[in-house]
Amino acid sequence: MAIDISDFTFVPDDNSAANPDGHHGTALVPLADVGYDLAGLSRVSVVDRLGRSVVFEGGGRTYFSDSAAGTQEFVGWSYFESEDTEGPFTPCVNLLILSPGYDIADYPGAV
């Protein structure tokens, strides 16, 4: 089963000069919505925002850190499109599968 990232919250990058069309950014996917067996996988099948079937790779754990307080909050697992499926004009999208209990509203830029 491929994740269709168009079904989930997309937060465009805020650098308007580099992202004037709003296609670069982060897709926020709650783990509960796609199945707990995806947690930490190194490769994920995805239907991207252009309708292409592609592979996203990574699965690295992502944290938000507060250096002053000395704390870290586990956000989820981060993936980027495989170089094998990238096109020359493909938007740069980060797929972030959110950890259980992480509230999308807490993600910077998500509304």
Backbone as a ProteinNet text record, in pm:
[ID]
protein_1_A
[PRIMARY]
MAIDISDFTFVPDDNSAANPDGHHGTALVPLADVGYDLAGLSRVSVVDRLGRSVVFEGGGRTYFSDSAAGTQEFVGWSYFESEDTEGPFTPCVNLLILSPGYDIADYPGAV
[TERTIARY]
84.2	0	88.5	61.5	136	61	135.8	79.3	54.3	-68.2	-98.5	-84.4	26.9	52.2	-43.4	-119.5	-219.9	-334.7	-346.4	-451.8	-418.2	-296.9	-250.4	-209.9	-189	-150.3	-15.3	-8	116.1	153	276.5	326.4	432.8	401.1	501.3	618.8	737.1	852.7	819.3	871.9	837.2	928	1027.1	1116.4	1052.4	980.8	902.3	988	1109.7	1195.3	1234	1261	1299.2	1178.1	1063.2	943.2	821.4	827.4	718.7	585.8	588.8	465.1	412.5	487	443.4	452	529.9	537.8	642	740.2	841.3	791	810.4	766.1	763	678.5	670.9	528.1	513	384.2	381.8	282.1	269.2	169.1	217.5	135	130.6	15.2	5.5	24.4	108.6	137.1	9.7	-81.8	-206.4	-288.9	-271.6	-348.2	-291.2	-166.3	-103.3	-59	-66	-31	101.6	100	216.9	333.4	309.8	419.3	513.4	478.5	565.2	669.9	653.8	743.3	888.2	968.7	1111.5	1157.3	1068.5	1112.2	1211.9	1300.3	1398.1	1345.2	1239.5	1180.8	1028.6	962.1	816.4	765.7	664.9	601.9	504.8	512.1	434.8	375.2	253.8	198.5	218.9	303.7	338.4	229.4	250.9	150.7	128.5	219	202.4	134.6	100.8	34.7	128.8	260.2	358.1	375.6	398	434.1	585	629.7	772.8	808.1	936.4	985.3	1050.5	1017.8	1083.9	1173.3	1292.5	1390.2	1429.9	1479.5	1527.6	1482.6	1383.2	1333.4	1408.6	1489	1562	1468.9	1497.9	1416.5	1438.6	1331	1335.5	1290.5	1366.6	1338.7	1336.2	1255.7	1266.7	1339.7	1444	1525.2	1511.2	1512.8	1518.3	1650.5	1751.4	1885.8	1889.7	1817.8	1820.2	1763.3	1657.4	1594.3	1659	1737.7	1801.8	1704.3	1600	1498.7	1491.9	1440	1412.3	1273.6	1199.7	1068.6	1074.9	1041.5	1039.9	917.9	942.3	834.6	791.1	887	852.6	970.7	939.8	1041.4	1038.3	1155.6	1167.1	1217.8	1156.7	1191.1	1199.1	1285.6	1293	1286.4	1244.5	1230.5	1363.5	1359.5	1477.6	1534.4	1666.2	1729.8	1690.6	1652.7	1611.9	1481.2	1397.8	1267.3	1256.1	1358.5	1358.7	1364.3	1292.2	1302.7	1376.9	1416.9	1493.5	1413.4	1282.4	1199.9	1102.4	1139.6	1054.7	1065.3	951.6	957.8	1028.7	1097.6	1163.7	1061.4	1019.7	918.7	975.2	958.8	994.2	866	869.6	758.5	791	705.7	727.7	614.2	645.7	546.7	555.1	447.9	446.6	437.7	506.6	503.7	363.6	327.6	196.6	181.5	70.5	42.9	94.8	176.3	223.5	109.2	77.6	-33	14.6	-49.9	-12.9	-13	-104.1	-112.6	14.4	95.4	219.7	334.5	316	422.7	430.1	549.4	561.7	506	415.8	357.1	229.1	199	73.9	-42.1	-152.1	-271.1	-383.6
-118.8	0	124.9	215.2	340.6	450.2	534.4	651.2	758.1	809.8	921.3	1048.8	1119.6	1233.9	1350.6	1345.7	1449.8	1440.1	1324.9	1304.9	1365.2	1418.5	1462.3	1609.5	1663.7	1803.8	1828.4	1934.6	1973.7	2112.8	2127.3	2256	2302.5	2403.3	2451.1	2517.9	2506	2579.2	2726.9	2801	2942.6	3034.9	2981.7	3066.3	3091.1	3200.3	3226.6	3243.2	3293.3	3309.1	3173.6	3076.4	2942.6	2853.9	2895.6	2812.4	2896.7	2968.3	3060.4	2990.4	2863.2	2792.2	2710.3	2704.3	2632.8	2481.3	2428.5	2283.7	2216.3	2290.1	2233.5	2244.1	2139.3	2144.8	2009.8	1995.7	1874.8	1823	1692.8	1624.6	1559.6	1591.6	1540	1424.6	1305.8	1184.9	1119.9	1122	1055.1	903.6	846.9	704.2	620.6	663.1	587.9	579.8	677.3	680.1	589	546	463.4	327.2	303.7	173.2	172.9	114	114.5	33.4	-51.2	-128.3	-41.6	84.7	175.5	243.8	238.8	310.5	269.6	364.9	343.4	265.1	231.9	163.9	250.9	189.5	267.3	313.1	248.3	285.1	279.4	378.4	386.2	417.5	341.9	369.8	485.3	579.4	702.9	739.3	792.1	863.7	1009.8	1077.9	1215.3	1313.3	1439.7	1543.3	1565.6	1509.5	1516.9	1392.1	1296.3	1173.5	1062.3	1083	981.1	878.9	752.5	649.3	652.5	683.1	698.1	629.3	622	566.1	677.4	684.2	777	693.3	745.6	672.3	753.4	683.6	750.5	674.9	729.6	668.9	712.8	818.7	869.8	936.7	918.3	978.8	1130.2	1205.5	1351	1406.8	1502.6	1563.9	1715.1	1781.3	1924.9	1942.7	2024.7	2045.2	2186.6	2197.7	2327.4	2329.1	2389.9	2388.9	2455.6	2565.1	2638.1	2552.4	2479.4	2395.9	2257.9	2222.9	2091.8	1977.9	2005.8	1903.3	1868.6	1750.3	1706.8	1644.7	1671.6	1611	1526.8	1398.6	1309.6	1341.9	1378.5	1417.2	1299.8	1222.8	1109.9	1068.3	1009.2	955.7	1034.8	1076.8	1165.2	1089.6	1120.6	1055.5	1159.9	1132.9	1213.4	1120.9	1174.7	1094.4	1032.6	905.8	833.8	900.7	903.4	961.3	884.4	757.7	676.4	725.5	793.3	835.6	986.5	1060.9	1206.7	1248.4	1351.9	1412.7	1544.2	1602.4	1728.1	1845.7	1841.9	1953	1907	1800.9	1746.1	1831.5	1867.9	1943	1862.8	1931.8	1868.8	1859.7	1738.2	1716.4	1623.7	1663.8	1580.9	1511.7	1379.3	1302.2	1277.8	1324.1	1307.7	1224.1	1099.4	1013.6	1044.9	1102.1	1154.6	1044.2	1064.4	968.5	964.8	851.8	843.4	954.7	1021.7	1127.3	1264.5	1275.1	1407.7	1480.6	1599.4	1678.1	1761.1	1741.7	1816.8	1967.3	2014.4	2158.1	2210.7	2122.4	2164.5	2178.7	2132.4	2140.8	2284.6	2343.5	2481.9	2502.2	2597.3	2629.8	2556.1	2450.7	2375.7	2452.9	2453.7	2526.2	2427.4
0	0	0	-90.9	-98.2	-23.1	42.3	109.7	4.2	-4.2	-93.5	-11.1	-30.4	56.5	32.2	-75.9	-98.3	1.1	68	166.8	303.4	318	448.8	447.5	565.9	581.5	515.3	434.1	369.2	417.6	465.6	513.1	414.5	330.4	234.8	305.6	243.6	295.3	292.8	387.8	398.9	319.6	250.5	171.4	35.7	21.3	-99	-224.4	-213.6	-331.6	-389.6	-303.1	-348.3	-372	-325.1	-331.4	-370	-482.7	-516.6	-543.7	-586.4	-617.6	-500.7	-390.6	-272	-282	-376.8	-395.1	-306.5	-255.7	-167	-24	54.4	192.6	259.1	360.5	441.5	445.1	416.7	431.1	568.2	648.3	784.6	786.3	817.5	810.9	948.8	1016.3	1146.5	1131	1214.4	1208.3	1219.7	1302.8	1320.9	1193.1	1102.1	977.5	869.5	884.9	781.3	832.1	960.2	1015	1088	1203.1	1290.5	1235.5	1136	1077.3	994.4	968.3	893.8	981.8	1111.8	1202.4	1179.5	1134.4	1121.2	999.7	906	783.7	709.3	630.9	556.2	420.8	370.6	240.4	252.6	192.7	195.9	55.8	9.9	-119.3	-103.1	-198.1	-186.9	-322.1	-319.1	-435	-399.4	-478.3	-442	-483.6	-456.4	-483.2	-632	-717.2	-862	-917.3	-828.9	-870.6	-913.7	-895.4	-933.4	-821.9	-858.6	-761.9	-745.6	-625.5	-598.7	-466.6	-440.5	-315.1	-235.9	-108.2	-17.7	73.4	102	181.9	304.5	402.4	523.8	646.1	709.4	831.9	955.3	938.7	1054.2	1154	1280.8	1386.3	1386.4	1401.7	1397.7	1533	1582.4	1712	1696.9	1779.4	1798.6	1931.2	1928.5	2047.8	2099.9	2230.5	2297.6	2373.1	2312	2370.1	2506.7	2520.6	2647.7	2761.1	2731.3	2833.9	2842.8	2739.7	2738.5	2712.1	2633.5	2607.6	2459.3	2430.9	2294.5	2291.5	2182.8	2163	2036.1	2049.1	1934.3	1849.2	1721.7	1630.9	1544.4	1492.5	1406.6	1321.5	1205.4	1115	984.9	938.2	823.1	700.3	583.5	456.8	345.2	245.8	124.5	4.3	-109.2	-230	-270.4	-309.2	-354.8	-479.1	-489.3	-608.3	-733.8	-718.7	-834.3	-896.2	-819	-869.7	-886.9	-846.5	-859.3	-1005.1	-1039	-1170.5	-1158	-1270.2	-1262.9	-1207	-1219	-1170.2	-1061.8	-992.3	-887.4	-761.6	-701.8	-576.3	-467.7	-380.2	-266.2	-152.8	-123.8	-20.4	86.2	210.2	324.2	369.5	376.8	431.2	576.9	665.9	808.9	865.4	899.2	964.2	1113.1	1164.3	1300.6	1404.3	1514.3	1624.1	1685.9	1747.5	1813.2	1916.3	1912.9	2009.6	1971.2	1863.2	1822.6	1753	1799.5	1746	1626.5	1511.5	1389.9	1416.8	1498.9	1529.3	1595.7	1655.5	1719.5	1619.7	1495.8	1395.8	1344.3	1340.4	1293.7	1152.8	1138.3	1008.9	976.6	1053.4	1028.2	1088.8	1017.2	1066.2	1081.2
[MASK]
+++++++++++++++++++++++++++++++++++++++++++++++++++++++++++++++++++++++++++++++++++++++++++++++++++++++++++++++

